Amino acid sequence: MSRKAINRIKVVLVEKNLSSKWLAEQLGKNEATISRWCTNDVQPTLNTLASIAELLGVQITDLINNEQK
C-alpha cells in the first residue's frame, strides 16, 4: 500500500536549501520528529505547520499537498 504525501515539508526544505536538522533546531524539536514529518509517517499540528511556514517564509498552503486522487 502506498502512503499519500500529505505535506510538502521536505520539498520546501529542499527548495529553500535548508536541512531538517536546521528546522529541528529552529522549532526545538528532535530531528527524528522532523524526519517523520518529512516522510509523511506522521503530521505536525496545524499550529506547528504555521510555525514552519513562518520560518520558511511561505504560506501554510505551500506546505500542504493539494493533489486530488
TORKOL-992493 format. One record per atom (N, C-alpha, C): residue in three letters; x, y, z; chain. Coordinates in steps of 0.02 Angstrom, whole numbers. Each point is the difference from the previous one (the first is absolute). Last residue first. Example, Ala and Ser with C-alpha at 12.3 -4.5 7.8 and 13.67 -1.06 7.14 Angstrom:
<sites>
r/c1/c2/c3/c
SER/642/-112/354/A
SER/42/59/3/A
SER/-39/55/37/A
ALA/15/-286/-4/A
ALA/-45/59/0/A
ALA/45/60/0/A
</sites>
This chain:
<sites>
r/c1/c2/c3/c
LYS/-335/634/-279/A
LYS/7/-68/-27/A
LYS/-58/-42/18/A
GLN/116/274/-6/A
GLN/-59/-43/11/A
GLN/14/-68/-31/A
GLU/168/205/101/A
GLU/-17/-45/-56/A
GLU/-58/-44/20/A
ASN/126/172/131/A
ASN/-70/8/-17/A
ASN/-21/-42/-60/A
ASN/190/23/215/A
ASN/-8/-28/-66/A
ASN/-74/3/-18/A
ILE/137/166/170/A
ILE/-50/-53/-4/A
ILE/-8/-23/-72/A
LEU/137/183/77/A
LEU/26/-58/35/A
LEU/-48/-60/-4/A
ASP/-46/221/-87/A
ASP/57/-25/-38/A
ASP/28/-64/31/A
THR/-173/126/106/A
THR/-26/-42/-54/A
THR/55/-28/-45/A
ILE/47/155/175/A
ILE/-14/-66/27/A
ILE/-26/-47/-54/A
GLN/162/197/-73/A
GLN/-68/-5/25/A
GLN/-11/-71/26/A
VAL/248/103/8/A
VAL/-49/-22/-49/A
VAL/-69/2/32/A
GLY/231/29/99/A
GLY/-20/57/-41/A
GLY/-48/-18/-55/A
LEU/106/-132/186/A
LEU/22/-10/-69/A
LEU/-20/57/-47/A
LEU/-62/-1/232/A
LEU/72/-8/-1/A
LEU/27/-5/-72/A
GLU/-235/5/33/A
GLU/30/64/17/A
GLU/76/-3/-4/A
ALA/-120/-200/-30/A
ALA/-11/46/-56/A
ALA/33/67/12/A
ILE/0/-154/176/A
ILE/45/-22/-53/A
ILE/-6/47/-60/A
SER/-151/30/175/A
SER/67/21/20/A
SER/52/-17/-53/A
ALA/-220/-77/-31/A
ALA/2/74/-8/A
ALA/69/26/19/A
LEU/-40/-226/37/A
LEU/4/12/-72/A
LEU/3/75/-14/A
THR/-39/-66/220/A
THR/70/-13/-19/A
THR/10/13/-74/A
ASN/-218/15/81/A
ASN/41/54/29/A
ASN/73/-8/-19/A
LEU/-150/-170/-62/A
LEU/-9/60/-41/A
LEU/40/58/27/A
THR/98/-241/49/A
THR/-63/35/15/A
THR/-6/61/-45/A
PRO/143/-205/-94/A
PRO/4/50/53/A
PRO/-69/29/13/A
GLN/38/-255/-92/A
GLN/-9/70/-21/A
GLN/7/47/59/A
VAL/102/-260/-82/A
VAL/-46/35/45/A
VAL/-4/72/-25/A
ASP/108/-143/-139/A
ASP/-20/-53/46/A
ASP/-50/27/50/A
ASN/122/115/-189/A
ASN/-73/-6/6/A
ASN/-22/-60/42/A
THR/224/96/-47/A
THR/-17/-62/-35/A
THR/-75/-14/4/A
CYS/90/191/107/A
CYS/24/4/-70/A
CYS/-17/-63/-40/A
TRP/-47/11/234/A
TRP/-44/46/-37/A
TRP/19/0/-73/A
ARG/135/-124/141/A
ARG/-65/-33/-7/A
ARG/-51/45/-35/A
SER/213/89/51/A
SER/6/-52/-50/A
SER/-67/-35/-12/A
ILE/16/154/175/A
ILE/0/35/-65/A
ILE/3/-51/-56/A
THR/22/-84/215/A
THR/-68/25/-10/A
THR/-6/34/-68/A
ALA/211/-70/72/A
ALA/-41/-58/-20/A
ALA/-72/21/-13/A
GLU/157/156/87/A
GLU/9/-11/-72/A
GLU/-42/-59/-24/A
ASN/-78/147/212/A
ASN/47/-53/-15/A
ASN/5/-9/-76/A
LYS/-70/242/99/A
LYS/-27/-68/-6/A
LYS/58/-49/-13/A
GLY/-19/253/9/A
GLY/14/-32/64/A
GLY/-28/-71/3/A
LEU/4/166/-187/A
LEU/-63/-17/34/A
LEU/11/-29/70/A
GLN/185/59/-142/A
GLN/-43/59/2/A
GLN/-64/-12/41/A
GLU/150/-181/-42/A
GLU/30/49/45/A
GLU/-44/61/9/A
ALA/-65/-163/-158/A
ALA/-5/-27/68/A
ALA/27/49/51/A
LEU/27/52/-227/A
LEU/-69/8/20/A
LEU/-10/-25/72/A
TRP/211/-35/-97/A
TRP/-12/72/11/A
TRP/-71/11/26/A
LYS/52/-216/-69/A
LYS/35/16/63/A
LYS/-10/73/18/A
SER/-76/-78/-206/A
SER/-47/-18/53/A
SER/32/13/69/A
SER/86/149/-206/A
SER/0/-70/23/A
SER/-54/-12/53/A
LEU/28/177/-225/A
LEU/5/-6/72/A
LEU/-5/-73/19/A
ASN/-32/129/-219/A
ASN/68/-22/15/A
ASN/13/-1/76/A
LYS/-209/43/-126/A
LYS/31/55/38/A
LYS/73/-16/18/A
GLU/-132/-162/-115/A
GLU/-5/61/-40/A
GLU/35/59/33/A
VAL/-19/-201/122/A
VAL/48/-8/-56/A
VAL/0/63/-43/A
LEU/-159/-9/172/A
LEU/68/5/28/A
LEU/52/-5/-55/A
VAL/-222/-36/-62/A
VAL/14/71/12/A
VAL/68/10/32/A
VAL/-73/-222/-35/A
VAL/8/34/-64/A
VAL/18/73/10/A
LYS/-55/-129/190/A
LYS/64/-20/-28/A
LYS/15/37/-65/A
ILE/-213/32/101/A
ILE/54/30/39/A
ILE/68/-16/-30/A
ARG/-244/-42/-64/A
ARG/56/13/-46/A
ARG/60/29/37/A
ASN/-233/-169/64/A
ASN/35/64/5/A
ASN/59/3/-48/A
ILE/-142/-188/-8/A
ILE/-47/52/21/A
ILE/34/68/4/A
ALA/36/-243/-134/A
ALA/37/55/29/A
ALA/-49/57/16/A
LYS/-53/-270/-9/A
LYS/-10/63/-34/A
LYS/39/55/36/A
ARG/51/-271/-18/A
ARG/-20/52/46/A
ARG/-5/65/-39/A
SER/-29/-269/-81/A
SER/40/61/-2/A
SER/-29/53/46/A
MET/0/-281/1/A
MET/-42/59/0/A
MET/45/62/0/A
</sites>
